[in-house]
Amino acid sequence: MKNILLPTDFSDNAFNAIEYAVQLYKNKECTFYLLNTYTPVAYSMATFNEGYSSLLLEEIIRKNSESGLLELEEKLREKYDNSNHSFKRLSSFNLLTDEIKAVVEDRNIDLIIMGTKGATGAKEVFLGTNTMFTIKKVHCTVIAVPDNYTFKEPKEILFPSDFKFSMQNENLNLLKSICELHNSRLNILNIYLGQPLSKAQENVKNQFGEFFKNNPHDFHTAEDVDLVEAIEQFQIKQRIDFLVMIQNKHTFFENLLFKPVIRQMVYHTNMPIMVIPSIEFTN
């Protein structure tokens, strides 16, 4: 059984990601944790109110959070009547990222699925602040779902890789599980810039192929292009539905998220992105 955390601020964007989650795992037994935090609003307003009024304000916000989660659960049960799924509601007076970290540890969470904010003003902004902080600070696999994305089975998955990751990373099982659930084809893309793979990289590549031997998968090489261009070209050519990356401490993925020129590319990416933390990153 999978334990999946679904943060929500009750926005359409958050609900869209939650709908993606329950459809992605419709044939899998899962416990979905619906999480809402309300610290920032309550705290900032409470600083201007003393005594009883502050406590009353916090109580009102707490009740609104709890009732919102109950309404959300009822809506999901009505729309997706699935005996494979159970829901638990978590309402907390805490900062979102801090609470996510605590819930991941306390509830043995396997995966976080959350929505991303589309462009607001500057069109290169794709990932919302909460999503970026969660990816960067929480040592758990995250699937970021674009705003207004309509669910589509991930039949074609793209995994760009330099084969500098460890096959001991248990989070790779999450990727394998998705491939098995949806009979997906995994496209493994390596960028060749004139330097052949080392023996260690070749070893990881062979082990990875063996790990996915019972799943459709193909290895691809893109020559003399940067990562961004390679992803864009491959996405168009293969009609990719799902992008997967492994996050290291100081690798191209961090650049992919936070360099402005790269953010623009990610903004135009109209598919869910699965971010798997590396063993080195989690340590």
Contacts in CASP RR format, 6 or more apart in sequence:
PFRMAT RR
TARGET T0000
AUTHOR 0000-0000-0000
METHOD contacts of the structure
MODEL  1
MKNILLPTDFSDNAFNAIEYAVQLYKNKECTFYLLNTYTPVAYSMATFNE
GYSSLLLEEIIRKNSESGLLELEEKLREKYDNSNHSFKRLSSFNLLTDEI
KAVVEDRNIDLIIMGTKGATGAKEVFLGTNTMFTIKKVHCTVIAVPDNYT
FKEPKEILFPSDFKFSMQNENLNLLKSICELHNSRLNILNIYLGQPLSKA
QENVKNQFGEFFKNNPHDFHTAEDVDLVEAIEQFQIKQRIDFLVMIQNKH
TFFENLLFKPVIRQMVYHTNMPIMVIPSIEFTN
1 29 0 8 1.000
1 30 0 8 1.000
1 31 0 8 1.000
2 25 0 8 1.000
2 28 0 8 1.000
2 29 0 8 1.000
2 30 0 8 1.000
2 31 0 8 1.000
2 110 0 8 1.000
2 111 0 8 1.000
2 177 0 8 1.000
3 30 0 8 1.000
3 31 0 8 1.000
3 33 0 8 1.000
3 107 0 8 1.000
3 108 0 8 1.000
3 109 0 8 1.000
3 110 0 8 1.000
3 111 0 8 1.000
4 21 0 8 1.000
4 25 0 8 1.000
4 30 0 8 1.000
4 31 0 8 1.000
4 32 0 8 1.000
4 33 0 8 1.000
4 109 0 8 1.000
4 110 0 8 1.000
4 111 0 8 1.000
4 112 0 8 1.000
4 113 0 8 1.000
5 32 0 8 1.000
5 33 0 8 1.000
5 35 0 8 1.000
5 100 0 8 1.000
5 103 0 8 1.000
5 104 0 8 1.000
5 107 0 8 1.000
5 109 0 8 1.000
5 111 0 8 1.000
5 112 0 8 1.000
5 113 0 8 1.000
5 140 0 8 1.000
6 17 0 8 1.000
6 18 0 8 1.000
6 21 0 8 1.000
6 32 0 8 1.000
6 33 0 8 1.000
6 34 0 8 1.000
6 35 0 8 1.000
6 112 0 8 1.000
6 113 0 8 1.000
6 114 0 8 1.000
7 14 0 8 1.000
7 35 0 8 1.000
7 36 0 8 1.000
7 37 0 8 1.000
7 96 0 8 1.000
7 100 0 8 1.000
7 112 0 8 1.000
7 114 0 8 1.000
7 130 0 8 1.000
7 134 0 8 1.000
8 14 0 8 1.000
8 15 0 8 1.000
8 18 0 8 1.000
8 34 0 8 1.000
8 35 0 8 1.000
8 36 0 8 1.000
8 69 0 8 1.000
8 72 0 8 1.000
9 36 0 8 1.000
10 36 0 8 1.000
10 68 0 8 1.000
10 72 0 8 1.000
13 115 0 8 1.000
13 116 0 8 1.000
13 117 0 8 1.000
13 147 0 8 1.000
13 148 0 8 1.000
14 114 0 8 1.000
14 115 0 8 1.000
15 72 0 8 1.000
16 115 0 8 1.000
16 145 0 8 1.000
16 147 0 8 1.000
16 148 0 8 1.000
16 149 0 8 1.000
17 113 0 8 1.000
17 114 0 8 1.000
17 115 0 8 1.000
17 116 0 8 1.000
17 145 0 8 1.000
18 32 0 8 1.000
18 34 0 8 1.000
18 72 0 8 1.000
18 76 0 8 1.000
18 113 0 8 1.000
19 79 0 8 1.000
19 80 0 8 1.000
19 151 0 8 1.000
20 113 0 8 1.000
20 143 0 8 1.000
20 145 0 8 1.000
20 149 0 8 1.000
20 151 0 8 1.000
20 272 0 8 1.000
21 32 0 8 1.000
21 113 0 8 1.000
21 143 0 8 1.000
22 32 0 8 1.000
22 76 0 8 1.000
22 80 0 8 1.000
22 82 0 8 1.000
22 85 0 8 1.000
23 80 0 8 1.000
23 151 0 8 1.000
24 113 0 8 1.000
24 143 0 8 1.000
24 151 0 8 1.000
24 154 0 8 1.000
24 178 0 8 1.000
24 181 0 8 1.000
25 84 0 8 1.000
25 85 0 8 1.000
25 181 0 8 1.000
26 80 0 8 1.000
26 82 0 8 1.000
26 84 0 8 1.000
27 84 0 8 1.000
27 181 0 8 1.000
28 84 0 8 1.000
28 177 0 8 1.000
28 181 0 8 1.000
29 84 0 8 1.000
29 85 0 8 1.000
30 84 0 8 1.000
30 85 0 8 1.000
30 86 0 8 1.000
31 85 0 8 1.000
31 86 0 8 1.000
31 87 0 8 1.000
31 88 0 8 1.000
32 85 0 8 1.000
32 86 0 8 1.000
32 87 0 8 1.000
32 88 0 8 1.000
33 87 0 8 1.000
33 88 0 8 1.000
33 90 0 8 1.000
33 103 0 8 1.000
33 107 0 8 1.000
33 109 0 8 1.000
34 69 0 8 1.000
34 72 0 8 1.000
34 73 0 8 1.000
34 87 0 8 1.000
34 88 0 8 1.000
34 89 0 8 1.000
34 90 0 8 1.000
35 90 0 8 1.000
35 91 0 8 1.000
35 92 0 8 1.000
35 99 0 8 1.000
35 100 0 8 1.000
35 103 0 8 1.000
36 65 0 8 1.000
36 68 0 8 1.000
36 69 0 8 1.000
36 90 0 8 1.000
36 91 0 8 1.000
36 92 0 8 1.000
37 65 0 8 1.000
37 91 0 8 1.000
37 92 0 8 1.000
37 93 0 8 1.000
37 94 0 8 1.000
37 95 0 8 1.000
37 96 0 8 1.000
37 99 0 8 1.000
38 61 0 8 1.000
38 62 0 8 1.000
38 64 0 8 1.000
38 65 0 8 1.000
38 91 0 8 1.000
38 92 0 8 1.000
38 93 0 8 1.000
39 92 0 8 1.000
39 93 0 8 1.000
39 94 0 8 1.000
39 95 0 8 1.000
39 96 0 8 1.000
40 95 0 8 1.000
41 61 0 8 1.000
42 57 0 8 1.000
42 58 0 8 1.000
42 61 0 8 1.000
42 93 0 8 1.000
45 57 0 8 1.000
46 54 0 8 1.000
46 57 0 8 1.000
46 58 0 8 1.000
49 57 0 8 1.000
58 93 0 8 1.000
62 91 0 8 1.000
62 93 0 8 1.000
65 91 0 8 1.000
66 89 0 8 1.000
66 91 0 8 1.000
69 89 0 8 1.000
69 90 0 8 1.000
69 91 0 8 1.000
70 89 0 8 1.000
73 87 0 8 1.000
73 89 0 8 1.000
76 87 0 8 1.000
77 87 0 8 1.000
90 99 0 8 1.000
90 103 0 8 1.000
92 99 0 8 1.000
94 102 0 8 1.000
96 130 0 8 1.000
96 133 0 8 1.000
96 134 0 8 1.000
97 130 0 8 1.000
97 133 0 8 1.000
97 134 0 8 1.000
97 137 0 8 1.000
97 138 0 8 1.000
100 112 0 8 1.000
100 134 0 8 1.000
100 138 0 8 1.000
101 137 0 8 1.000
101 138 0 8 1.000
103 109 0 8 1.000
104 112 0 8 1.000
104 138 0 8 1.000
104 139 0 8 1.000
104 140 0 8 1.000
109 140 0 8 1.000
110 140 0 8 1.000
110 141 0 8 1.000
110 174 0 8 1.000
111 140 0 8 1.000
111 141 0 8 1.000
111 142 0 8 1.000
111 143 0 8 1.000
111 174 0 8 1.000
112 134 0 8 1.000
112 138 0 8 1.000
112 140 0 8 1.000
112 141 0 8 1.000
112 142 0 8 1.000
112 143 0 8 1.000
113 142 0 8 1.000
113 143 0 8 1.000
113 145 0 8 1.000
114 130 0 8 1.000
114 131 0 8 1.000
114 134 0 8 1.000
114 142 0 8 1.000
114 143 0 8 1.000
114 144 0 8 1.000
114 145 0 8 1.000
115 131 0 8 1.000
115 144 0 8 1.000
115 145 0 8 1.000
115 146 0 8 1.000
115 147 0 8 1.000
116 126 0 8 1.000
116 127 0 8 1.000
116 128 0 8 1.000
116 131 0 8 1.000
116 144 0 8 1.000
116 145 0 8 1.000
116 146 0 8 1.000
116 147 0 8 1.000
117 125 0 8 1.000
117 126 0 8 1.000
117 127 0 8 1.000
117 128 0 8 1.000
117 129 0 8 1.000
117 131 0 8 1.000
117 147 0 8 1.000
118 125 0 8 1.000
118 126 0 8 1.000
118 128 0 8 1.000
118 146 0 8 1.000
118 147 0 8 1.000
118 267 0 8 1.000
119 125 0 8 1.000
119 126 0 8 1.000
119 267 0 8 1.000
123 264 0 8 1.000
123 267 0 8 1.000
124 260 0 8 1.000
124 263 0 8 1.000
124 264 0 8 1.000
124 267 0 8 1.000
125 263 0 8 1.000
125 267 0 8 1.000
126 146 0 8 1.000
126 263 0 8 1.000
126 266 0 8 1.000
126 267 0 8 1.000
126 269 0 8 1.000
127 135 0 8 1.000
127 144 0 8 1.000
127 257 0 8 1.000
127 263 0 8 1.000
127 266 0 8 1.000
131 142 0 8 1.000
131 144 0 8 1.000
132 257 0 8 1.000
132 258 0 8 1.000
134 142 0 8 1.000
135 142 0 8 1.000
135 144 0 8 1.000
135 247 0 8 1.000
135 257 0 8 1.000
135 275 0 8 1.000
136 254 0 8 1.000
136 257 0 8 1.000
139 277 0 8 1.000
139 281 0 8 1.000
139 282 0 8 1.000
140 277 0 8 1.000
141 171 0 8 1.000
141 174 0 8 1.000
141 274 0 8 1.000
141 275 0 8 1.000
141 276 0 8 1.000
141 277 0 8 1.000
142 274 0 8 1.000
142 275 0 8 1.000
143 272 0 8 1.000
143 273 0 8 1.000
143 274 0 8 1.000
143 275 0 8 1.000
144 272 0 8 1.000
144 273 0 8 1.000
144 275 0 8 1.000
145 272 0 8 1.000
146 269 0 8 1.000
146 270 0 8 1.000
146 271 0 8 1.000
146 272 0 8 1.000
149 270 0 8 1.000
149 271 0 8 1.000
149 272 0 8 1.000
152 241 0 8 1.000
153 182 0 8 1.000
153 184 0 8 1.000
153 241 0 8 1.000
154 178 0 8 1.000
154 182 0 8 1.000
154 184 0 8 1.000
154 241 0 8 1.000
154 242 0 8 1.000
154 272 0 8 1.000
155 182 0 8 1.000
155 183 0 8 1.000
155 184 0 8 1.000
155 185 0 8 1.000
155 241 0 8 1.000
156 184 0 8 1.000
156 185 0 8 1.000
156 187 0 8 1.000
156 238 0 8 1.000
156 239 0 8 1.000
156 240 0 8 1.000
156 241 0 8 1.000
156 242 0 8 1.000
157 175 0 8 1.000
157 178 0 8 1.000
157 179 0 8 1.000
157 184 0 8 1.000
157 185 0 8 1.000
157 186 0 8 1.000
157 187 0 8 1.000
157 240 0 8 1.000
157 241 0 8 1.000
157 242 0 8 1.000
157 243 0 8 1.000
157 244 0 8 1.000
158 187 0 8 1.000
158 189 0 8 1.000
158 231 0 8 1.000
158 234 0 8 1.000
158 235 0 8 1.000
158 238 0 8 1.000
158 240 0 8 1.000
158 242 0 8 1.000
158 243 0 8 1.000
158 244 0 8 1.000
159 175 0 8 1.000
159 186 0 8 1.000
159 187 0 8 1.000
159 188 0 8 1.000
159 189 0 8 1.000
159 243 0 8 1.000
159 244 0 8 1.000
159 245 0 8 1.000
160 189 0 8 1.000
160 190 0 8 1.000
160 191 0 8 1.000
160 227 0 8 1.000
160 230 0 8 1.000
160 231 0 8 1.000
160 245 0 8 1.000
161 188 0 8 1.000
161 189 0 8 1.000
161 190 0 8 1.000
161 208 0 8 1.000
161 246 0 8 1.000
162 190 0 8 1.000
162 191 0 8 1.000
162 201 0 8 1.000
162 251 0 8 1.000
162 252 0 8 1.000
163 190 0 8 1.000
163 197 0 8 1.000
163 201 0 8 1.000
163 202 0 8 1.000
163 204 0 8 1.000
163 205 0 8 1.000
163 208 0 8 1.000
164 200 0 8 1.000
164 201 0 8 1.000
164 204 0 8 1.000
164 248 0 8 1.000
164 251 0 8 1.000
165 204 0 8 1.000
165 246 0 8 1.000
165 248 0 8 1.000
165 278 0 8 1.000
165 279 0 8 1.000
166 204 0 8 1.000
166 278 0 8 1.000
166 279 0 8 1.000
166 280 0 8 1.000
167 204 0 8 1.000
167 207 0 8 1.000
167 208 0 8 1.000
167 211 0 8 1.000
168 279 0 8 1.000
169 246 0 8 1.000
169 276 0 8 1.000
169 278 0 8 1.000
169 279 0 8 1.000
171 276 0 8 1.000
171 277 0 8 1.000
172 211 0 8 1.000
172 276 0 8 1.000
174 274 0 8 1.000
174 276 0 8 1.000
175 186 0 8 1.000
175 244 0 8 1.000
175 274 0 8 1.000
175 276 0 8 1.000
176 211 0 8 1.000
176 212 0 8 1.000
176 215 0 8 1.000
178 184 0 8 1.000
178 242 0 8 1.000
178 274 0 8 1.000
179 185 0 8 1.000
179 186 0 8 1.000
179 212 0 8 1.000
179 215 0 8 1.000
179 216 0 8 1.000
179 217 0 8 1.000
180 215 0 8 1.000
183 216 0 8 1.000
184 215 0 8 1.000
184 216 0 8 1.000
184 242 0 8 1.000
185 215 0 8 1.000
185 216 0 8 1.000
185 217 0 8 1.000
185 218 0 8 1.000
186 212 0 8 1.000
186 215 0 8 1.000
186 216 0 8 1.000
186 217 0 8 1.000
186 218 0 8 1.000
187 217 0 8 1.000
187 218 0 8 1.000
187 220 0 8 1.000
187 234 0 8 1.000
187 238 0 8 1.000
187 240 0 8 1.000
188 205 0 8 1.000
188 208 0 8 1.000
188 209 0 8 1.000
188 217 0 8 1.000
188 218 0 8 1.000
188 219 0 8 1.000
188 220 0 8 1.000
189 220 0 8 1.000
189 221 0 8 1.000
189 222 0 8 1.000
189 230 0 8 1.000
189 231 0 8 1.000
189 234 0 8 1.000
190 197 0 8 1.000
190 205 0 8 1.000
190 219 0 8 1.000
190 220 0 8 1.000
190 221 0 8 1.000
190 222 0 8 1.000
191 221 0 8 1.000
191 222 0 8 1.000
191 223 0 8 1.000
191 225 0 8 1.000
191 226 0 8 1.000
191 227 0 8 1.000
191 230 0 8 1.000
192 221 0 8 1.000
192 222 0 8 1.000
192 223 0 8 1.000
192 224 0 8 1.000
193 223 0 8 1.000
193 224 0 8 1.000
194 223 0 8 1.000
197 205 0 8 1.000
205 219 0 8 1.000
209 217 0 8 1.000
209 219 0 8 1.000
220 234 0 8 1.000
222 230 0 8 1.000
222 233 0 8 1.000
222 234 0 8 1.000
225 233 0 8 1.000
227 252 0 8 1.000
227 256 0 8 1.000
228 256 0 8 1.000
228 261 0 8 1.000
228 262 0 8 1.000
228 265 0 8 1.000
231 243 0 8 1.000
231 265 0 8 1.000
231 269 0 8 1.000
232 265 0 8 1.000
232 268 0 8 1.000
234 240 0 8 1.000
235 243 0 8 1.000
235 269 0 8 1.000
235 271 0 8 1.000
240 271 0 8 1.000
241 271 0 8 1.000
241 272 0 8 1.000
242 271 0 8 1.000
242 272 0 8 1.000
242 274 0 8 1.000
243 269 0 8 1.000
243 271 0 8 1.000
243 272 0 8 1.000
243 273 0 8 1.000
243 274 0 8 1.000
244 273 0 8 1.000
244 274 0 8 1.000
244 276 0 8 1.000
245 253 0 8 1.000
245 256 0 8 1.000
245 273 0 8 1.000
245 274 0 8 1.000
245 275 0 8 1.000
245 276 0 8 1.000
246 253 0 8 1.000
246 275 0 8 1.000
246 276 0 8 1.000
246 277 0 8 1.000
246 278 0 8 1.000
247 253 0 8 1.000
247 254 0 8 1.000
247 275 0 8 1.000
247 276 0 8 1.000
247 277 0 8 1.000
247 278 0 8 1.000
247 281 0 8 1.000
248 254 0 8 1.000
248 278 0 8 1.000
248 280 0 8 1.000
248 281 0 8 1.000
249 278 0 8 1.000
249 280 0 8 1.000
249 281 0 8 1.000
253 275 0 8 1.000
255 262 0 8 1.000
256 262 0 8 1.000
256 265 0 8 1.000
256 266 0 8 1.000
257 263 0 8 1.000
257 266 0 8 1.000
266 273 0 8 1.000
END
